[in-house]
């Protein structure tokens, strides 16, 4: 009989998934205990709350007595992915030769565990989506496992899905575009929070969470920051975002109605039309595209051709726009009943704006990089000034000869 093929990564993959699930549930339980959220005083109640928090963190959504909350807390998703990555780093003492199958196995086991836990914890009053839980846990688990196993041994080259130098150059350039746009949005959000710090303090005092409840509220607020940053990205792109039916913000101004008493929402600007200079912020996405095209590396002499360089720069900007637009798309959803059933940026508009704007910026950045490099290559030596009675230097005599 033929021998079964060896799969040395299976044991490590299942152990990684198991440890990651336990870690995720433990962190969720800790936050629930600190905030005393939905716990009826029994161990079973704590377990159900911890499981639901872990599932919601991965995008399962939750429905409580007919009220649906579908917004994906992306900060919590990043936390769960980090726990999976840490679990993979602990388990994978030796380098993983088959990183793709390893990450896929962890993702599958992670998704199956989420689906089972979602089904087990469902009641007549509270339920999470089994399908969304499975898909979300699959994605989070796969990304976290791949990062953890590769970074543990410094083998980041294993994360590349292709050996083509032009594709790698586009991805690297796109990374600069994403960092520029998201980083600029984070700076803007931070500035708004600093300006409205007194308002944030009033909201915190109104909630009166106490010490341990304050710790839990602080953690939840920090986990909500990535969502706030992505909503700011949508404002810079133009579509803006809505918070219910009577609150919206874009580059033209802000219309504020009743908003939830959440400290991060203190960053909302004052209602009314903005000053004319605010439209300058609309150039930030274009600048991010320029950064993507300008920083796109060129590893072969063929890439010095202007048209090819322009194409790679535009592709880097388009990829950056797609990634940012997709993240903005995932940041919207319902956060409560009635007017809170629709919160965040519009569904596809930021994505449709981000791709062409950053692609144009990428092309401009590539042109700038091309001519900057051309001047550097075409002028290796600058002519030096000399007095009329001085003889020409050796290099100038060589040029004349």
ChimeraX attribute file (.defattr): number of C-alpha atoms within 10 A of each C-alpha:
attribute: neighborCount
match mode: 1-to-1
recipient: residues
	/A:1	3
	/A:2	4
	/A:3	5
	/A:4	6
	/A:5	6
	/A:6	7
	/A:7	10
	/A:8	12
	/A:9	18
	/A:10	14
	/A:11	12
	/A:12	19
	/A:13	25
	/A:14	19
	/A:15	18
	/A:16	31
	/A:17	27
	/A:18	18
	/A:19	18
	/A:20	26
	/A:21	23
	/A:22	13
	/A:23	18
	/A:24	24
	/A:25	22
	/A:26	16
	/A:27	17
	/A:28	23
	/A:29	23
	/A:30	15
	/A:31	21
	/A:32	20
	/A:33	18
	/A:34	16
	/A:35	20
	/A:36	17
	/A:37	16
	/A:38	13
	/A:39	17
	/A:40	11
	/A:41	9
	/A:42	8
	/A:43	10
	/A:44	12
	/A:45	14
	/A:46	21
	/A:47	18
	/A:48	20
	/A:49	23
	/A:50	25
	/A:51	23
	/A:52	26
	/A:53	23
	/A:54	28
	/A:55	30
	/A:56	26
	/A:57	27
	/A:58	29
	/A:59	25
	/A:60	29
	/A:61	25
	/A:62	21
	/A:63	17
	/A:64	14
	/A:65	11
	/A:66	12
	/A:67	16
	/A:68	20
	/A:69	21
	/A:70	23
	/A:71	24
	/A:72	23
	/A:73	23
	/A:74	22
	/A:75	20
	/A:76	24
	/A:77	23
	/A:78	18
	/A:79	18
	/A:80	27
	/A:81	25
	/A:82	21
	/A:83	25
	/A:84	33
	/A:85	27
	/A:86	22
	/A:87	25
	/A:88	30
	/A:89	23
	/A:90	16
	/A:91	20
	/A:92	19
	/A:93	12
	/A:94	10
	/A:95	15
	/A:96	21
	/A:97	14
	/A:98	12
	/A:99	18
	/A:100	15
	/A:101	17
	/A:102	26
	/A:103	28
	/A:104	19
	/A:105	24
	/A:106	33
	/A:107	30
	/A:108	22
	/A:109	24
	/A:110	29
	/A:111	26
	/A:112	18
	/A:113	18
	/A:114	28
	/A:115	24
	/A:116	13
	/A:117	20
	/A:118	25
	/A:119	15
	/A:120	13
	/A:121	17
	/A:122	16
	/A:123	11
	/A:124	8
	/A:125	10
	/A:126	15
	/A:127	21
	/A:128	26
	/A:129	19
	/A:130	22
	/A:131	15
	/A:132	20
	/A:133	29
	/A:134	26
	/A:135	21
	/A:136	25
	/A:137	33
	/A:138	25
	/A:139	20
	/A:140	26
	/A:141	32
	/A:142	28
	/A:143	20
	/A:144	26
	/A:145	32
	/A:146	26
	/A:147	23
	/A:148	26
	/A:149	32
	/A:150	22
	/A:151	19
	/A:152	20
	/A:153	14
	/A:154	11
	/A:155	14
	/A:156	14
	/A:157	11
	/A:158	18
	/A:159	14
	/A:160	11
	/A:161	10
	/A:162	11
	/A:163	9
	/A:164	9
	/A:165	13
	/A:166	18
	/A:167	16
	/A:168	19
	/A:169	21
	/A:170	26
	/A:171	22
	/A:172	18
	/A:173	29
	/A:174	32
	/A:175	20
	/A:176	23
	/A:177	35
	/A:178	25
	/A:179	16
	/A:180	21
	/A:181	27
	/A:182	21
	/A:183	15
	/A:184	20
	/A:185	24
	/A:186	19
	/A:187	13
	/A:188	18
	/A:189	22
	/A:190	15
	/A:191	13
	/A:192	15
	/A:193	20
	/A:194	14
	/A:195	14
	/A:196	17
	/A:197	16
	/A:198	12
	/A:199	18
	/A:200	20
	/A:201	13
	/A:202	14
	/A:203	18
	/A:204	19
	/A:205	12
	/A:206	12
	/A:207	15
	/A:208	11
	/A:209	15
	/A:210	14
	/A:211	11
	/A:212	14
	/A:213	19
	/A:214	16
	/A:215	15
	/A:216	21
	/A:217	21
	/A:218	16
	/A:219	13
	/A:220	18
	/A:221	17
	/A:222	14
	/A:223	19
	/A:224	17
	/A:225	19
	/A:226	20
	/A:227	22
	/A:228	23
	/A:229	23
	/A:230	28
	/A:231	29
	/A:232	27
	/A:233	31
	/A:234	30
	/A:235	21
	/A:236	26
	/A:237	26
	/A:238	21
	/A:239	22
	/A:240	23
	/A:241	24
	/A:242	22
	/A:243	25
	/A:244	23
	/A:245	15
	/A:246	13
	/A:247	18
	/A:248	21
	/A:249	27
	/A:250	21
	/A:251	21
	/A:252	15
	/A:253	17
	/A:254	20
	/A:255	17
	/A:256	19
	/A:257	13
	/A:258	11
	/A:259	15
	/A:260	13
	/A:261	14
	/A:262	15
	/A:263	21
	/A:264	21
	/A:265	17
	/A:266	22
	/A:267	20
	/A:268	19
	/A:269	17
	/A:270	14
	/A:271	14
	/A:272	12
	/A:273	13
	/A:274	15
	/A:275	10
	/A:276	9
	/A:277	8
	/A:278	12
	/A:279	14
	/A:280	10
	/A:281	17
	/A:282	15
	/A:283	14
	/A:284	20
	/A:285	30
	/A:286	25
	/A:287	21
	/A:288	30
	/A:289	41
	/A:290	33
	/A:291	30
	/A:292	39
	/A:293	39
	/A:294	28
	/A:295	23
	/A:296	31
	/A:297	22
	/A:298	16
	/A:299	12
	/A:300	9
	/A:301	7
	/A:302	10
	/A:303	17
	/A:304	17
	/A:305	10
	/A:306	15
	/A:307	14
	/A:308	13
	/A:309	25
	/A:310	25
	/A:311	19
	/A:312	28
	/A:313	36
	/A:314	32
	/A:315	28
	/A:316	39
	/A:317	43
	/A:318	28
	/A:319	27
	/A:320	32
	/A:321	29
	/A:322	23
	/A:323	19
	/A:324	24
	/A:325	25
	/A:326	17
	/A:327	19
	/A:328	26
	/A:329	21
	/A:330	19
	/A:331	24
	/A:332	24
	/A:333	23
	/A:334	21
	/A:335	23
	/A:336	19
	/A:337	13
	/A:338	11
	/A:339	16
	/A:340	19
	/A:341	18
	/A:342	22
	/A:343	23
	/A:344	27
	/A:345	28
	/A:346	19
	/A:347	17
	/A:348	13
	/A:349	17
	/A:350	28
	/A:351	22
	/A:352	15
	/A:353	18
	/A:354	28
	/A:355	25
	/A:356	19
	/A:357	22
	/A:358	35
	/A:359	29
	/A:360	22
	/A:361	29
	/A:362	37
	/A:363	27
	/A:364	24
	/A:365	27
	/A:366	32
	/A:367	21
	/A:368	16
	/A:369	24
	/A:370	20
	/A:371	14
	/A:372	13
	/A:373	13
	/A:374	12
	/A:375	11
	/A:376	11
	/A:377	10
	/A:378	10
	/A:379	10
	/A:380	8
	/A:381	9
	/A:382	6
	/A:383	9
	/A:384	8
	/A:385	7
	/A:386	10
	/A:387	7
	/A:388	7
	/A:389	6
	/A:390	7
	/A:391	10
	/A:392	15
	/A:393	10
	/A:394	9
	/A:395	11
	/A:396	12
	/A:397	10
	/A:398	9
	/A:399	7
	/A:400	8
	/A:401	6
